């Protein structure tokens, strides 16, 4: 299952009230590092399907959620468990770093 696009209106139901861990990728269309990271996030979403839910929030289309969570630079990845942020990573990373990070926290 690929990463699901989530809007400000859907954030509570899709992320905060989700069963199990959720990765949120905050990104923008104009962000080069975001575009480089996106295929890795999609691959991880497929490989970890059933273990971790992977979502993405376009910060230009949905400004409220990134503001609420203090996103200052992108790409920002946040891992939520039981409606709470348990870890945050800012900037690009390799697929192995991404997978290791999610597995260590999830």
GROMACS elastic network, one bead per residue, 0.5 to 0.9 nm:
[ bonds ]
;  ai    aj funct       b0    kb
    1     4     6  0.84161   500
    1    42     6  0.83076   500
    1    45     6  0.61337   500
    1    47     6  0.83467   500
    1    48     6  0.86634   500
    1    49     6  0.59611   500
    1    50     6  0.87703   500
    1    53     6  0.88393   500
    1    54     6  0.86904   500
    2    41     6  0.84733   500
    2    42     6  0.53892   500
    2    43     6  0.75749   500
    2    44     6  0.84570   500
    2    45     6  0.53594   500
    2    46     6  0.57119   500
    2    49     6  0.83463   500
    2    54     6  0.74272   500
    2    55     6  0.84669   500
    3    24     6  0.89616   500
    3    25     6  0.88542   500
    3    41     6  0.72586   500
    3    42     6  0.57159   500
    3    43     6  0.89121   500
    3    44     6  0.88007   500
    3    45     6  0.58047   500
    3    46     6  0.81522   500
    3    53     6  0.76683   500
    3    56     6  0.64116   500
    4    53     6  0.84647   500
    4    54     6  0.64655   500
    4    56     6  0.60445   500
    4    57     6  0.86988   500
    5    55     6  0.57210   500
    5    57     6  0.59761   500
    5    58     6  0.77901   500
    6     9     6  0.80247   500
    6    10     6  0.58416   500
    6    11     6  0.61148   500
    6    14     6  0.72844   500
    6    15     6  0.86307   500
    6    24     6  0.89344   500
    6    55     6  0.63843   500
    6    56     6  0.59505   500
    6    57     6  0.54187   500
    6    58     6  0.80089   500
    6    62     6  0.86909   500
    7    10     6  0.51473   500
    7    11     6  0.60575   500
    7    56     6  0.86644   500
    7    57     6  0.63607   500
    7    58     6  0.77592   500
    7    61     6  0.77433   500
    7    62     6  0.58618   500
    7    65     6  0.83588   500
    8    11     6  0.52965   500
    8    12     6  0.80457   500
    8    57     6  0.80569   500
    8    61     6  0.86331   500
    8    62     6  0.53912   500
    8    63     6  0.75395   500
    8    64     6  0.62751   500
    8    65     6  0.56940   500
    8    66     6  0.89069   500
    9    12     6  0.72518   500
    9    13     6  0.84090   500
    9    62     6  0.86749   500
   10    13     6  0.55786   500
   10    14     6  0.58304   500
   10    15     6  0.80484   500
   11    14     6  0.52563   500
   11    15     6  0.54302   500
   11    16     6  0.67642   500
   11    17     6  0.87665   500
   11    57     6  0.87735   500
   11    65     6  0.75850   500
   12    15     6  0.55807   500
   12    17     6  0.61050   500
   12    18     6  0.84412   500
   12    83     6  0.82905   500
   13    16     6  0.60851   500
   13    17     6  0.51513   500
   13    18     6  0.67083   500
   14    17     6  0.63541   500
   14    18     6  0.57179   500
   14    22     6  0.87661   500
   14    55     6  0.83547   500
   15    18     6  0.51753   500
   15    19     6  0.86003   500
   15    21     6  0.85686   500
   15    22     6  0.62072   500
   15    23     6  0.83875   500
   15    24     6  0.79867   500
   15    53     6  0.84487   500
   15    55     6  0.79857   500
   15    80     6  0.72977   500
   15    81     6  0.87119   500
   15    82     6  0.88313   500
   15    83     6  0.68599   500
   16    19     6  0.87753   500
   16    22     6  0.84610   500
   16    80     6  0.73897   500
   16    81     6  0.78845   500
   16    82     6  0.66617   500
   16    84     6  0.71391   500
   17    82     6  0.70252   500
   17    83     6  0.60636   500
   18    21     6  0.75835   500
   18    22     6  0.73746   500
   18    53     6  0.83265   500
   18    81     6  0.83492   500
   18    82     6  0.73545   500
   18    83     6  0.75580   500
   19    22     6  0.84174   500
   19    53     6  0.87877   500
   19    81     6  0.82964   500
   19    82     6  0.73532   500
   20    51     6  0.75146   500
   20    52     6  0.66970   500
   20    53     6  0.75731   500
   20    80     6  0.85134   500
   20    81     6  0.62796   500
   20    82     6  0.69997   500
   20   106     6  0.82526   500
   21    51     6  0.76198   500
   21    52     6  0.53072   500
   21    53     6  0.63810   500
   21    54     6  0.87129   500
   21    79     6  0.68636   500
   21    80     6  0.56460   500
   21    82     6  0.73386   500
   21    83     6  0.88913   500
   21   105     6  0.87070   500
   21   106     6  0.58764   500
   22    52     6  0.56984   500
   22    54     6  0.57062   500
   22    55     6  0.72048   500
   22    78     6  0.81696   500
   22    79     6  0.56833   500
   22    80     6  0.50946   500
   22    81     6  0.65503   500
   22    83     6  0.89710   500
   22   106     6  0.84235   500
   23    52     6  0.71609   500
   23    53     6  0.62442   500
   23    55     6  0.60213   500
   23    56     6  0.80942   500
   23    77     6  0.67416   500
   23    78     6  0.57170   500
   23    80     6  0.63517   500
   23   102     6  0.78257   500
   24    53     6  0.86404   500
   24    54     6  0.61914   500
   24    56     6  0.53117   500
   24    57     6  0.69629   500
   24    76     6  0.81045   500
   24    77     6  0.55452   500
   24    78     6  0.51795   500
   24    79     6  0.63471   500
   24    80     6  0.77266   500
   25    34     6  0.88082   500
   25    38     6  0.85392   500
   25    41     6  0.80235   500
   25    54     6  0.78156   500
   25    55     6  0.62043   500
   25    57     6  0.60797   500
   25    58     6  0.83960   500
   25    74     6  0.88177   500
   25    75     6  0.68727   500
   25    76     6  0.60072   500
   25    78     6  0.67244   500
   26    34     6  0.84041   500
   26    55     6  0.87883   500
   26    56     6  0.58479   500
   26    58     6  0.60622   500
   26    59     6  0.62745   500
   26    66     6  0.72300   500
   26    71     6  0.79210   500
   26    74     6  0.64713   500
   26    75     6  0.57311   500
   26    76     6  0.51960   500
   26    77     6  0.62016   500
   26    78     6  0.81256   500
   27    30     6  0.87563   500
   27    31     6  0.70706   500
   27    33     6  0.89943   500
   27    34     6  0.56718   500
   27    35     6  0.82569   500
   27    38     6  0.87357   500
   27    56     6  0.71799   500
   27    57     6  0.62603   500
   27    58     6  0.51429   500
   27    59     6  0.59420   500
   27    60     6  0.83831   500
   27    74     6  0.58130   500
   27    75     6  0.52257   500
   27    76     6  0.70809   500
   27    77     6  0.88585   500
   28    31     6  0.54233   500
   28    32     6  0.87678   500
   28    34     6  0.68309   500
   28    35     6  0.83159   500
   28    57     6  0.82449   500
   28    58     6  0.52473   500
   28    59     6  0.57945   500
   28    60     6  0.63039   500
   28    61     6  0.86170   500
   28    74     6  0.76584   500
   28    75     6  0.79915   500
   29    32     6  0.81005   500
   29    34     6  0.77856   500
   29    35     6  0.74498   500
   29    58     6  0.76083   500
   29    60     6  0.82520   500
   30    34     6  0.82915   500
   30    35     6  0.83052   500
   31    34     6  0.51994   500
   31    35     6  0.64177   500
   31    36     6  0.88708   500
   31    74     6  0.74097   500
   31    75     6  0.77899   500
   32    35     6  0.51750   500
   32    36     6  0.63510   500
   32    37     6  0.87414   500
   33    37     6  0.61521   500
   33    38     6  0.85942   500
   33    74     6  0.78077   500
   33    75     6  0.66917   500
   33    91     6  0.72091   500
   33    92     6  0.60100   500
   34    37     6  0.51093   500
   34    38     6  0.60245   500
   34    74     6  0.68341   500
   34    75     6  0.51616   500
   34    76     6  0.86994   500
   34    91     6  0.81711   500
   34    92     6  0.73685   500
   35    38     6  0.52116   500
   35    39     6  0.76121   500
   35    75     6  0.89448   500
   36    39     6  0.68363   500
   36    40     6  0.78126   500
   36    92     6  0.77185   500
   37    40     6  0.53719   500
   37    41     6  0.62848   500
   37    42     6  0.87862   500
   37    75     6  0.79015   500
   37    91     6  0.88724   500
   37    92     6  0.61668   500
   37    93     6  0.72088   500
   37    94     6  0.80193   500
   37    95     6  0.84152   500
   38    41     6  0.50713   500
   38    42     6  0.61942   500
   38    43     6  0.86798   500
   39    43     6  0.61430   500
   39    44     6  0.85670   500
   40    43     6  0.50755   500
   40    44     6  0.61378   500
   40    45     6  0.85115   500
   40    93     6  0.89511   500
   40    94     6  0.76750   500
   40    95     6  0.55976   500
   40    98     6  0.79770   500
   41    44     6  0.50975   500
   41    45     6  0.60918   500
   41    46     6  0.87430   500
   41    54     6  0.78364   500
   41    95     6  0.78474   500
   41    98     6  0.78683   500
   41    99     6  0.89795   500
   42    46     6  0.63795   500
   42    47     6  0.87183   500
   42    54     6  0.81950   500
   43    46     6  0.51853   500
   43    47     6  0.61839   500
   43    48     6  0.85471   500
   43    95     6  0.84367   500
   44    47     6  0.50184   500
   44    48     6  0.58421   500
   44    49     6  0.81383   500
   44    54     6  0.82906   500
   44    95     6  0.77004   500
   44    98     6  0.79494   500
   44    99     6  0.66691   500
   45    48     6  0.53688   500
   45    49     6  0.57717   500
   45    52     6  0.74804   500
   45    53     6  0.71151   500
   45    54     6  0.56271   500
   45    55     6  0.86415   500
   46    49     6  0.52949   500
   47    50     6  0.88789   500
   48    51     6  0.54092   500
   48    52     6  0.58328   500
   48    53     6  0.79896   500
   48    54     6  0.87928   500
   48    99     6  0.88153   500
   49    52     6  0.60999   500
   49    53     6  0.68874   500
   49    54     6  0.84331   500
   50    53     6  0.72633   500
   51   106     6  0.82092   500
   52   102     6  0.83172   500
   52   106     6  0.73328   500
   56    77     6  0.89315   500
   57    60     6  0.88152   500
   57    61     6  0.81893   500
   57    62     6  0.69067   500
   57    65     6  0.82740   500
   57    66     6  0.82088   500
   58    61     6  0.55505   500
   58    62     6  0.59602   500
   58    63     6  0.81247   500
   59    63     6  0.52049   500
   59    64     6  0.82481   500
   59    65     6  0.79460   500
   59    66     6  0.64118   500
   59    67     6  0.89153   500
   59    74     6  0.89704   500
   60    63     6  0.58915   500
   62    65     6  0.65950   500
   62    66     6  0.76362   500
   63    66     6  0.58814   500
   63    67     6  0.63134   500
   63    68     6  0.87964   500
   64    67     6  0.52436   500
   64    68     6  0.61364   500
   64    69     6  0.88176   500
   65    68     6  0.50501   500
   65    69     6  0.63501   500
   65    70     6  0.86320   500
   65    71     6  0.86518   500
   66    69     6  0.52189   500
   66    70     6  0.60375   500
   66    71     6  0.50147   500
   66    72     6  0.80768   500
   67    70     6  0.51122   500
   67    71     6  0.60430   500
   67    72     6  0.81499   500
   68    71     6  0.78855   500
   69    85     6  0.88122   500
   71    74     6  0.74492   500
   71    76     6  0.68624   500
   71    90     6  0.89136   500
   72    76     6  0.83161   500
   73    76     6  0.65018   500
   73    90     6  0.68352   500
   73    91     6  0.76467   500
   74    77     6  0.83481   500
   74    90     6  0.64712   500
   74    91     6  0.62509   500
   74    92     6  0.87034   500
   75    89     6  0.83793   500
   75    90     6  0.58848   500
   75    91     6  0.51844   500
   75    92     6  0.67354   500
   76    88     6  0.70880   500
   76    89     6  0.57771   500
   76    91     6  0.62229   500
   76    92     6  0.85221   500
   77    87     6  0.84009   500
   77    88     6  0.56723   500
   77    89     6  0.51717   500
   77    90     6  0.62755   500
   77    91     6  0.82318   500
   78    85     6  0.65435   500
   78    86     6  0.76100   500
   78    87     6  0.58532   500
   78    89     6  0.64595   500
   78    90     6  0.86417   500
   79    84     6  0.82869   500
   79    85     6  0.57452   500
   79    86     6  0.57149   500
   79    87     6  0.53294   500
   79    88     6  0.63522   500
   79    89     6  0.87537   500
   79   102     6  0.75116   500
   79   105     6  0.77681   500
   79   106     6  0.79379   500
   80    83     6  0.59569   500
   80    84     6  0.51824   500
   80    86     6  0.56146   500
   80    87     6  0.74096   500
   80   106     6  0.87781   500
   81    84     6  0.53929   500
   81    85     6  0.65424   500
   81    86     6  0.64870   500
   81   106     6  0.78777   500
   82    85     6  0.85307   500
   85    88     6  0.74821   500
   86   105     6  0.75381   500
   87   105     6  0.74649   500
   89    92     6  0.86355   500
   89   101     6  0.88933   500
   90    93     6  0.89001   500
   93    96     6  0.81393   500
   93    97     6  0.59707   500
   93    98     6  0.62541   500
   94    97     6  0.51321   500
   94    98     6  0.61396   500
   94    99     6  0.86118   500
   95    99     6  0.60643   500
   95   100     6  0.84417   500
   96    99     6  0.51436   500
   96   100     6  0.59500   500
   96   101     6  0.83975   500
   97   100     6  0.51564   500
   97   101     6  0.59922   500
   97   102     6  0.86224   500
   98   101     6  0.51953   500
   98   102     6  0.62976   500
   98   103     6  0.86338   500
   99   102     6  0.52479   500
   99   103     6  0.60602   500
   99   104     6  0.84615   500
  100   103     6  0.51403   500
  100   104     6  0.59346   500
  100   105     6  0.86470   500
  101   104     6  0.52211   500
  101   105     6  0.64313   500
  101   106     6  0.83983   500
  102   105     6  0.54164   500
  102   106     6  0.56063   500
  103   106     6  0.51600   500
